[in-house]
């Protein structure tokens, strides 16, 4: 329990993913701490389901804060709580890219693989793909 600080949320105090979720290694495999907590305290996670946080704290592993939902339900929860980026992606406090960075990413996409772009900007390849496939920063990527 040295890796958890218990208050209302049980905050993970060890290693984090680049997006701020608790993680650890088990038998050579990376495990997300909140998913592991859900499995221990509440049971199996059906394929395709996400473990969502009612507290909106990515470090939280308190089973009372965790619920199962589809990706769509999780996004709707984020939208209802006004945690999503605006359509431009620039008014949100968690926006990762400036307009200049996006222009550079678009140019680099013509030259190098996306995983290398992701490494350059210290984000996941999925983040780059979402940007380039216009799933994020709508209205900015043309």
Residue pairs with C-beta under 8 A, 6 or more apart in sequence:
2 13
3 12
3 13
3 14
3 22
3 24
3 33
4 10
4 11
4 12
4 13
4 61
5 11
5 13
6 62
8 55
8 62
9 55
9 57
9 59
9 60
9 62
9 65
10 37
10 60
10 61
10 62
10 65
11 57
11 59
11 60
11 61
12 21
12 22
12 33
12 34
12 59
12 60
12 61
14 22
14 24
14 33
15 22
15 23
15 24
16 22
16 23
16 59
17 23
17 32
18 122
18 123
18 124
19 58
19 124
20 58
20 59
21 32
21 33
21 34
21 58
21 59
22 32
22 33
22 34
22 58
22 59
22 61
23 30
23 31
23 32
23 33
24 30
24 31
24 33
24 36
25 31
26 36
32 51
33 61
34 51
34 53
34 58
34 60
34 61
34 66
35 45
35 51
36 61
37 61
37 62
37 63
37 66
38 45
38 51
38 63
38 66
38 68
39 45
40 63
41 63
42 63
42 66
45 51
45 68
46 68
48 70
49 68
49 69
49 70
50 68
50 69
50 70
50 71
50 74
51 66
51 67
51 68
52 66
52 67
52 68
52 69
52 73
52 74
52 77
53 60
53 65
53 66
54 65
54 66
54 67
55 62
55 65
56 81
56 83
57 65
60 66
69 77
75 84
78 84
84 92
85 91
85 92
85 94
85 95
85 136
85 137
86 92
87 138
87 139
88 137
88 138
88 139
88 140
89 95
89 97
89 136
89 137
89 138
89 140
90 98
90 99
90 140
96 121
96 123
96 127
97 105
97 121
97 131
97 137
99 140
101 121
102 131
102 137
102 140
102 141
105 117
105 121
105 128
105 131
105 132
106 132
106 141
108 116
108 117
108 120
109 117
109 128
109 132
114 125
114 128
114 129
114 132
115 125
117 125
117 128
118 124
118 125
118 127
118 128
121 128
127 136
130 136
131 137
131 141
132 141
134 141
